[in-house]
Amino acid sequence: MAEQEKDNTFTVVAIVTAIAIAGVVMLKADETKHLQYGGETSSKAEAQVLAKHKDFNNDVLSQAK
């Protein structure tokens, strides 16, 4: 009798799934890292930032008044 080849499909799917899950876990851990280096998040601090914001709208008619 001829030897049967071992089917590695389940092993490949399991390894790819494990790599995908590990990648998602690493990305989720890194997702909010930039928030810890930010400054105040109070409404007063946000108002100061928005006051300095330049408006890039191309509404020339409202500026002509």
C-alpha positions in Angstrom: 0.0 0.0 0.0 1.2 3.5 -0.8 1.8 5.9 2.0 -0.7 8.7 2.4 0.6 12.3 2.4 -0.1 14.1 5.6 -2.6 17.0 5.1 -1.1 20.2 6.7 -4.1 22.4 5.9 -5.3 22.6 9.5 -1.8 23.4 10.7 -1.4 26.2 8.2 -4.8 27.7 9.0 -4.1 27.5 12.7 -0.7 29.2 12.3 -2.0 32.0 10.1 -4.9 32.6 12.5 -2.5 32.7 15.5 -0.3 35.3 13.7 -3.4 37.4 12.8 -4.6 37.4 16.4 -1.2 38.2 17.7 -1.0 41.1 15.2 -4.4 42.5 16.2 -3.4 42.3 19.9 -0.2 44.1 19.3 -1.9 46.8 17.3 -4.6 47.3 19.9 -2.0 47.7 22.6 -0.2 50.4 20.5 -3.5 52.1 19.5 -3.7 54.6 22.3 0.0 55.1 23.0 0.0 58.6 21.4 -2.6 59.8 23.9 -0.4 59.5 26.9 2.0 62.2 25.5 -0.7 64.7 24.9 -1.4 67.7 27.0 -4.5 68.7 28.8 -7.8 67.4 27.5 -10.0 69.9 29.3 -12.5 72.0 27.4 -10.4 75.1 28.1 -7.3 73.6 26.5 -9.3 72.4 23.5 -10.8 75.9 23.1 -7.3 77.4 23.0 -6.2 75.0 20.3 -9.3 75.6 18.2 -8.8 79.4 18.6 -5.4 79.1 16.9 -6.8 76.8 14.1 -6.7 78.3 10.7 -9.8 77.9 8.6 -8.9 76.3 5.3 -12.4 76.6 3.7 -12.5 78.2 0.3 -15.6 80.3 1.0 -14.4 83.6 -0.5 -17.9 85.2 -0.5 -18.2 85.2 3.3 -14.8 86.8 3.6 -15.6 89.6 1.2 -18.1 91.2 3.5 
